Every structure is written in structure tokens, then in C-alpha cells.
């Protein structure tokens, strides 16, 4: 079996699963495209293999300062935090880390790291207590990361890094189309569309004495979709972080 890597190949694969060209699939080309988009949307929304954590860098512009937000790519659907918004990130020449490495790195072989680790933890707590952190707002439907901070302290040309979660792009990651669950789900959606069409002609006599059995096909497709939905949530949905084994 050839693994589909393009949208055209994926579409042909779905149609062959339904019996084409041996059978006439009573679904328009546009409807097949819509059902494939629906399957990909479901896959990207819930399947853990369809997303990834990314560090997105952005150079601040004067427009960003006026708007008080930065535009994000459509593929990003969640933001955890923003880094690099302040100059006092404790990483300058006067920082504890810099001075420690400058003066003590030569003695690291026989240096007790426990006090150093404890000191870093203490500095982190002080930073969390005193630093005026920027509160962020983000909604994936607006693609705007609103940063509530003092933008006057930020200069155009500075860089920030956004710790975010992003959908995979099937164009850039064609291997997505080889996922068996996605193929089965797209096929079931097209089958349901086909069954909805045939239901309108239920009981119609055809050549040879057979009748159109649209309701049965529609019922089978809905049953398959229910099973695939359950499989998706039982096996492939990322569990809440509070319940993940660390």
C-alpha cells in the first residue's frame, strides 16, 4: 500500500477505501475536500501527534509597541509564557551566574554544587517576588498575543521568545497523512456524507431488484465515527498535566 504524502494522494486513498472506482461514490469533489478538512481539524485539535511545543522568536517593531500586542502564526493555539521582556533577567555581567562562572569555573572539579544550587533557587524566588512580570492574553482565533506591560521600557528591535504550542502543518509534515486513525476518520466522514445523500432515495428500486439502502449506510458511518471518537479520546488525547506521570 502506497503511503499518501500529498493531499491528492490522501483523497484518492479515502475514495479507494470506500470502493472507488469499482463503485460510484455519490459525493461531490467539494464535499470530499470539506470532510478531509474536518478530519484534519479533529486530528489537530485532539491527537497528541498533531501538535508540538515551540519556542517562537519575534523582533519587536514600532507597530507592536503602538498595538501593545504581537501577531502570532495561525498554527499557534496556546501560549505558556513570554521570555525576554525585561532587561533585568539576571543574565547580564552583574548577574550571580555570570560572576560565579567568571570566578569559580576553574575550581568546578572540587567545588560543592549544593550551595550553588540552593543559591540559584533562592535567586529564582527573589526574581519571582520582585520582578514585574508581564501578564499575557491570547486567543487562537485572534492570533494576537496581548502583553500587558510597560511598553515604554521595550525598544523596537528587541527580541522576545514565546513558549507556545503549535499545530503541525500537513504541508510541511506530510507524514501526518500516513496516520491510520486520520485515514479511517476521513473515510467515515465521507461515508456519512454518502449515506446522507442515499437516505433521500431510501427504498427506491434499482435495476436487478435491489433498493437503495441509505439509512443503513448512514447508521454504519455514524457507528464508525462514534468508535473512532472514543478511540481518539481513550488513546491519543494528551492527558491533563496534573495527571501526567513525571
N, C-alpha and C positions, 0 to 999 in steps of 0.2 A: 504494500500500500504506500503510495506516494504521500509524504507528509506535506500538507498545504503550508506554504510560507507567504503567499500573497492573498489579497482579498478575493481575487478572481478564483484562485485555486480552492480557497476555503468555501466559497459559494458553490462551486462545482461539486465539491466533496459532499456538502449538505444535500444537494439535489440528488446525487447518486445514492445517498443513504435512503432517500425516500422512494427510489425506484427509477429515476430518470436515467437513460432515455427510454427504458422499457415501458414506463408508464407516463402518461401525460399529467403533469403536476399543474393543477388548476390554481396557480398562484402567479401574480404578475411579477415581473422583474423588480419593480419598485418595492413591492411588498416583501420580497425576499431580502432586499437590502435593508429595509426597516427592521425586519426580525433579526438580522445579523447584528445591526447596531444595538438592538435591545439586549441581545445575548451578551455582547461585549460590555455594555453598560452594567449589566448584572454581575458579570465576571469581575470587572474592575472595582465595583463597589464593595464586593464581599470576599472575593478569593484572595488569600494571603500571597499567592504567587503573582498577583497582578499589580502589586504596589511595592514601593521601596522607600527607605529613608534617604534623604538627600541633604546636602549642605549647599544651599543656593547663595552665591555671592552676587551682590548688587552694588554698583557705584552710584552714590548719591548725586542727584542733579539739582539744579535750582528749582526745577518744576516740582521735584519731590518735596523740597523744603516748603514751597508755597502750598502744595496739596496736603502736606503732613501725612502722606502715605506713599508707599511704593507699589508699583504694579508687579504682580507675580504671574508666572506662566499658568495657563489654564490647567495644566496637568497637576499642579499642586492643589491638594484638597485639605491639608491640615498643617498648622504651624505650631511648633512646640515652644521655641524661644528665638530671640534675636541676639546675636553677639556682635560686639564691636561698636556699640552706640556711644560709648564713653571713652575718654582718653585715660581715665584712672582705672584701667583694667589690671593694675598691679603687674604689668608686664614690661614696664619701662626700665631705664637704667637704675632708678631708685627703688625698684621692687625688691622684695625679700628674695625671690627666686634668683634674680639676676645677680645680686650681691653674693648670695650663697655660692652659686656656681662659679663666680669670679674668684672667690677667695678660698673655697674649700674643695673644689673639684680635684685638686692634686692629692687630697688626702681621703678620697672616697673609698679607697680599698680597705681602710681600717676605721672608717667612720661609722658610728652607730646611727642608723637611719630612723630609729624610733622617735627621738626628739624632733627630727626634721619633719617627719610625717605628722606628728602632733601639732607642730607649729603651722604647717600648711592647713590643717583642719581648722585651727584657731583663726588663721587669716581668712579662710573661706567664710567662717561665721561672721567675722567682723565686716567683711565685704557685703555679705547679705544683709547685715543690720544697718550699715551706714549708706550703702550705695542707693542712689535714687534711680531705681530700675524703671525702665520704660514699660508701660502697660500696652499690650498689643490687642488689636481686634482684627479678626479675619473671618471672612465667609467665602466659601469656594465659588459661590455664584457671582460674586462681585470681582474676584481676582485682585482685591485691594488689601494690602497689609497696612492697617492704620496703626501708627506708632504714636502714642500719647506721651510725648517727652518735650524737653526744651530744644526745639529745632534750631534755635539761635546758636547753640553750642556745637552744632554739627556743620561741617563745611562741605560744600559741593566738591566732589572728587573723592571723598572718604568712601571706604568700603564697609559694608556690613555683610554678615553671614547669617542666613536664615536656616535654622534647623527645622526641616519640614518633611512632610510625607507626600509622595508623588505617585500618580498613576503611571504605569508603563504604557508607552506608545506602541501600538501594534505595528506601525510602520517602521519604527526604529528597532523594535524587538519582535521580528516576525515569528520567532519560536512560540509566541503566545498562541498562535493559531493551531499548534500541534496538541494543545491541551485537550484530552479526551472529554472532560466534563463540558468544556465550552462547545465542542463539536456536537455532543449529544443534546445540549440545551438549545443550540441554534436549530438543530434538526427538529426538535419537539415543537419549537415555536412556529416554524414553517408548516409543520404538520397540523398544528392547531388552526393556523390560518386557512389551510386547505380544507380542513374539516368544517370550518365555519362557512366556507363557500358551498360545500356539498350539502350541508344541512338545509339550505334553502330549497334543494331539489330532492329532499328525502322521500323515498317511496316511488320516485319516477322510474318507470320501466325502461330498460335499455335493450339493445339488440341481444338476442340469446336468452332473454327472460330474466336477466339479472336486474336488480334495483339499486339505486344509489343509496349507500349506507353512510351518509354524512354524520349522523349523530353518534354512531359507534366510533368513527374515526376521531371525532371531536372529544369524546369521552376518553379514548385511549391516550390522546395527546395531553389532555389535562392531567390524567393519572401519571404520565411520564414526567410532566413538569413538576407535579407535587413531589414525586420521589427525588427528582434532581434538586429541587429547592431544599428538601430535608437533608440530602447528602451534602449539599453545599454548606449548610449551617452546622451539620454534625462533624464534618471532616476538614473543611477548608477555611472556615472563618477564623480570623485571629482572635483568641480569647481576650477578655479584658485584662489589662496589665495587672490588676490586683490579684488575678487568679493564675497568672503565669508562673510556672516553676522556674526559679532563678538558679 
